Amino acid sequence: MVIDRRSPVYVAGHRGLVGSAIWRRLEGDGFTHLIGATSAELDLRDRAATFAFLAEHRPAVVIDAAARVGGILANRDHPTEFLSENLRIQVNLMDAALEVRTRRLLFLGSSCIYPKFAAQPIHESSLLTGELEPTNDAYAIAKIAGIMQVQAVRRQYGLPWISAMPTNLYGPNDNFDLTSSHVLPALIRRFHDAKQADAPEVVLWGTGTPRREFLHVDDLADACLFLLENYDDPQTINVGVGEDVTIRELAELVARVVGYTGAIGNDLSKPDGTPRKLLEVSRLRALGWKPARDLERGVASTYAWYLEHLGGEA
């Protein structure tokens, strides 16, 4: 189902990590009618404003990359906001898209939707089969609700809406704030700062043994366009690389890329989070898609972006 490159396509959250990558990918592929609005221009938590915006623009395709996101600390300390704001954003957007009968919608979730102790690698069928990781269960519940809404619209109205579950993401436009960022950008920031300050040690949260999978956001953007043109199924589909590393291994890779030569310690009083979170990606591979970037090259390009935009000198 090739999408007409002249069709109006609304990318919700087009200034964020994911949305900006999707925007770049669509522009690069010749899409000429991209629609975006900053949070100041359109607050998706405002139901009336969201309905008015979609009624005005009537997009043929909606890509929902808008969300309140954060790392373990932010999710642990602000579960109310992570649940309430994400529910409102996606319900308003999908209800408004249904009102104007948007033909194609892609809802992006997160791998945290899966049970904390799901069998590894995690297959899409693991959804709703066990307890969630408590440090981000509020965010996960909101994203699960989004998947269910996509499935409900398919059943009731027959629209070919889909959802996809990316693994941990990183890349240009990431959040490098130490109190709200995810692990990879946080490590880039911390090792860079430690190098600049000639600090003798960088201390990791927890044991360093949890395993995580990391996908460059430009690869996710490529997968999103691929899925919009090649996937039509009520079941959500995983988007990942199929390989993972320990947090300790990740820290050592980041230190090597940044050029930090001090010690790497551990703060065992801090939580580890889920022990392992590797997505099973055979369904996506069978469709013919795989990522183009390996982790070290992706981290190096992300650090270069960080230096250019935020971090100053190497």
Secondary structure, 3 states (H helix, E strand, C coil): CCCCCCCCEEEECCCCHHHHHHHHHHHHCCCCCEECCCCCCCCCCCHHHHHHHHHHHCCCEEEECCCCCCCHHHHHHCHHHHHHHHHHHHHHHHHHHHHCCCCEEEEECCHHHCCCCCCCCECHHHCCCCCCCHHHHHHHHHHHHHHHHHHHHHHHHCCCCEEEEECEEECCCCCCCCCCCCHHHHHHHHHHHHHHHCCCEEEEECCCCCEECEEEHHHHHHHHHHHHHHCCCCCCEEECCCCCEEHHHHHHHHHHHHCCCCEEEEECCCCCCCCEECECCHHHHHHCCCCCCCHHHHHHHHHHHHHHHHHCCC
